[in-house]
Amino acid sequence: DDDDDDDDDDDDGPSGRRLVRRILQQFYDEMCGTRWIENEGWGDSDVDHCAWLGIVCDRSGNVVQIDMTFNNLSGDCSSGDGDLSNTKLDRITSLTSIRLGGNAFRFDPSEEPDPLPPQRIPSWDYSRLETLTELDMFGNGLTGPIPSGISEAESIITLMLNDNELSGRVPSGTLSRLQFLTKLNLGQNFLSGTIFEQGRLCQNTAQEDGYLGIFVTDCTPDSNGNFPGPGYVDCRCCTQCTPRAVPLPA
């Protein structure tokens, strides 16, 4: 029973490794692992979880990266309710990188008999993820707002939430608390609001590999220097303002 190990958050030692393995197995079950494009090693009792495809461990055997990019993850199987928030990845406290972009988290509401709702950004306890530097969830059809809890993962450097269906106001206060954030992509969403030019986020933006790090959809002012109103992001320090691919929802 996972609840027996609620206080065992560390990866070190046999009990911690057993807990991490169970969390990864639950992730596999919740995200329909039998349908993944690649699932080598997952769930095999004879294979150490550090050898499961997409899992990277450090020399001490702690899981530091999960990379499931473009691997056909979804939540529409009978083994669970398909909610990313229930996967408990936040309890793998050694993680430095979570890459879940380009998957099938958007559910077709016409599916019968019981369609699952669209996914949102997971409501994990981000304060557990003290070493997380990269969170990549682009292209997953995620809906709803950007949760304020993300700011509790204080070591994040790269945050990729582009090409989803996120809505609401950009939580500038939340983002400004991420003191190491230098690459942010919010393009192709339905966000509005302001990213303050004087904020820490803009101050952190630095030239790397020929480009700067802040990308937001529809943040270009009109000919008078004003922003068009709701549905646009005021971000005068943004690197790139991409046109919205689809109109705002009515």
C-alpha positions in Angstrom: 0.0 0.0 0.0 1.5 3.3 -1.1 0.1 5.1 1.9 2.5 3.1 4.2 5.4 5.1 2.7 3.9 8.6 2.8 6.7 9.9 5.0 9.4 8.2 2.9 10.1 10.9 0.3 13.7 10.2 -0.4 15.1 8.0 -3.1 18.0 6.8 -1.1 17.9 3.3 0.3 15.8 0.2 -0.5 12.5 1.6 0.8 12.9 4.8 -1.2 13.7 2.9 -4.3 10.6 0.6 -3.8 8.4 3.7 -3.4 9.8 5.3 -6.6 9.3 2.1 -8.5 5.6 1.9 -7.4 5.1 5.6 -8.4 6.5 4.9 -11.8 4.4 1.8 -12.2 1.3 3.9 -11.2 2.3 6.5 -13.8 2.5 3.7 -16.4 -0.9 2.4 -15.5 -2.6 5.9 -15.3 -1.1 6.9 -18.6 -2.1 3.8 -20.5 1.4 2.4 -20.8 0.5 -0.6 -22.8 -0.4 1.8 -25.7 2.8 3.8 -25.6 4.9 3.9 -28.7 7.9 2.7 -26.6 7.6 1.1 -23.2 10.7 -1.1 -23.0 11.3 -2.4 -19.5 8.3 -0.8 -17.9 6.6 -3.1 -15.3 9.1 -5.9 -15.8 10.0 -7.3 -12.4 13.4 -8.4 -13.7 14.4 -5.0 -14.9 15.6 -2.2 -12.6 13.4 0.9 -13.1 16.5 2.9 -13.9 16.6 0.8 -17.1 13.0 1.6 -18.1 12.8 3.5 -21.3 12.7 7.3 -20.7 14.0 7.0 -17.1 17.4 8.5 -16.3 19.1 7.8 -12.9 22.2 9.3 -11.3 25.1 7.2 -10.1 23.3 6.6 -6.8 20.3 5.2 -8.5 18.0 8.2 -7.9 15.6 9.0 -10.7 16.6 12.4 -12.1 14.7 12.5 -15.4 11.5 11.3 -17.0 11.3 11.8 -20.7 8.1 10.6 -22.3 8.1 13.1 -25.2 5.9 12.1 -28.2 5.2 8.6 -26.7 1.4 8.5 -27.0 0.6 9.0 -23.3 -3.1 9.4 -22.6 -5.5 8.7 -19.8 -8.4 7.1 -21.5 -7.8 3.5 -20.4 -9.7 1.5 -17.8 -6.9 1.2 -15.3 -7.4 4.6 -13.8 -9.1 8.0 -14.1 -6.3 9.3 -16.3 -5.5 12.4 -14.2 -1.9 13.5 -14.3 -2.3 14.9 -10.8 -2.8 11.4 -9.4 0.5 10.1 -10.7 2.4 11.4 -7.7 5.5 12.2 -9.7 6.1 15.0 -7.2 7.0 12.4 -4.6 10.1 11.5 -6.7 12.0 14.3 -5.1 15.3 13.8 -6.9 13.8 14.8 -10.3 15.5 17.5 -12.2 13.7 17.1 -15.5 10.1 16.1 -16.4 9.4 15.9 -20.2 5.9 15.0 -21.1 5.3 17.1 -24.2 3.6 16.1 -27.4 1.2 13.5 -26.0 -2.5 12.8 -26.2 -3.9 14.3 -23.0 -6.8 15.9 -24.8 -9.8 13.6 -24.7 -12.5 13.6 -27.3 -15.8 14.6 -25.6 -17.8 12.6 -28.1 -16.2 9.3 -26.8 -18.6 6.8 -25.4 -19.7 5.7 -22.9 -17.9 7.9 -20.4 -15.5 10.5 -21.9 -12.8 11.8 -19.6 -12.4 15.5 -19.2 -9.4 17.4 -20.7 -6.2 17.4 -18.7 -5.0 20.3 -16.8 -1.5 21.2 -15.6 -0.9 18.7 -12.7 -1.7 20.0 -9.2 1.3 18.4 -7.7 3.0 19.6 -4.5 5.7 21.4 -6.4 7.5 22.3 -3.2 8.7 18.7 -3.1 10.5 19.1 -6.4 13.4 21.2 -5.0 15.8 20.2 -7.7 13.5 20.4 -10.7 15.0 22.6 -13.4 12.9 21.6 -16.4 9.1 21.1 -16.8 8.1 20.5 -20.4 4.4 19.9 -21.2 4.0 21.4 -24.6 1.4 20.2 -27.1 -0.8 18.2 -24.7 -4.2 19.9 -25.2 -4.0 21.1 -21.5 -6.8 23.4 -20.4 -7.5 25.8 -17.5 -5.1 28.3 -15.9 -1.4 28.1 -15.0 -1.5 27.0 -11.3 0.2 29.2 -8.8 1.8 26.1 -7.2 4.3 25.9 -10.0 6.2 28.8 -8.3 7.0 26.4 -5.4 9.4 24.5 -7.7 11.9 27.3 -7.2 14.8 25.8 -9.2 12.9 25.8 -12.6 15.0 27.2 -15.4 12.9 26.0 -18.4 9.1 26.0 -18.5 7.5 24.9 -21.7 3.7 25.1 -21.8 3.2 26.1 -25.4 0.7 24.7 -27.9 -2.0 23.8 -25.3 -5.4 25.4 -24.6 -4.5 27.2 -21.4 -6.7 30.1 -20.5 -7.0 32.9 -17.9 -4.5 35.5 -16.9 -0.8 34.9 -17.0 0.2 34.6 -13.2 3.0 37.2 -13.4 3.5 37.1 -9.6 3.8 33.3 -9.8 6.3 33.4 -12.6 8.4 36.2 -11.0 9.0 34.0 -8.0 10.9 31.6 -10.2 14.2 33.3 -9.8 16.2 31.1 -12.1 13.6 31.0 -15.0 15.3 32.0 -18.2 13.3 30.0 -20.9 9.5 30.3 -20.9 7.2 29.3 -23.8 3.5 30.1 -23.5 2.8 30.4 -27.2 -0.4 29.1 -28.8 -2.7 29.3 -25.8 -5.6 31.5 -24.8 -3.8 33.5 -22.1 -4.2 37.2 -21.3 -2.7 39.6 -18.8 0.7 41.1 -18.2 4.3 40.0 -17.8 5.9 43.0 -16.1 8.9 44.5 -17.9 10.5 45.3 -14.5 9.8 41.8 -13.2 12.5 39.2 -12.4 11.4 37.1 -15.4 12.4 39.8 -17.9 15.6 40.6 -16.0 16.6 36.9 -16.2 16.2 36.7 -20.0 19.6 36.3 -21.5 21.1 35.6 -24.9 21.6 31.9 -25.4 22.4 30.1 -28.7 21.2 33.0 -30.7 17.8 33.6 -29.2 16.3 34.9 -26.0 14.0 32.9 -23.8 10.5 34.3 -23.5 7.9 33.3 -26.0 4.2 34.4 -25.7 1.3 34.3 -28.1 -0.3 37.6 -29.2 1.7 40.0 -27.3 2.4 42.6 -30.0 1.0 46.1 -29.4 -1.0 47.9 -32.0 0.3 51.0 -34.0 -0.3 53.2 -31.0 1.7 51.0 -28.6 -1.4 49.7 -26.9 -2.4 46.1 -26.4 -5.7 45.0 -28.0 -7.4 44.0 -24.8 -8.6 40.7 -23.3 -7.0 37.7 -24.9 -3.7 39.3 -25.4 -0.6 39.4 -23.3 1.2 42.6 -22.4 4.9 41.6 -22.6 7.2 44.3 -23.9 10.3 42.2 -23.0 9.1 39.1 -24.8 11.4 37.6 -27.4 8.8 36.4 -29.8 5.1 37.1 -30.2 3.5 34.4 -32.3 0.1 34.8 -33.9 -2.6 32.7 -32.4 -3.4 29.7 -34.6 -7.1 29.6 -33.6 -9.5 32.2 -32.3 -10.3 32.7 -28.7 -13.2 30.6 -27.4 -16.5 32.5 -27.3 
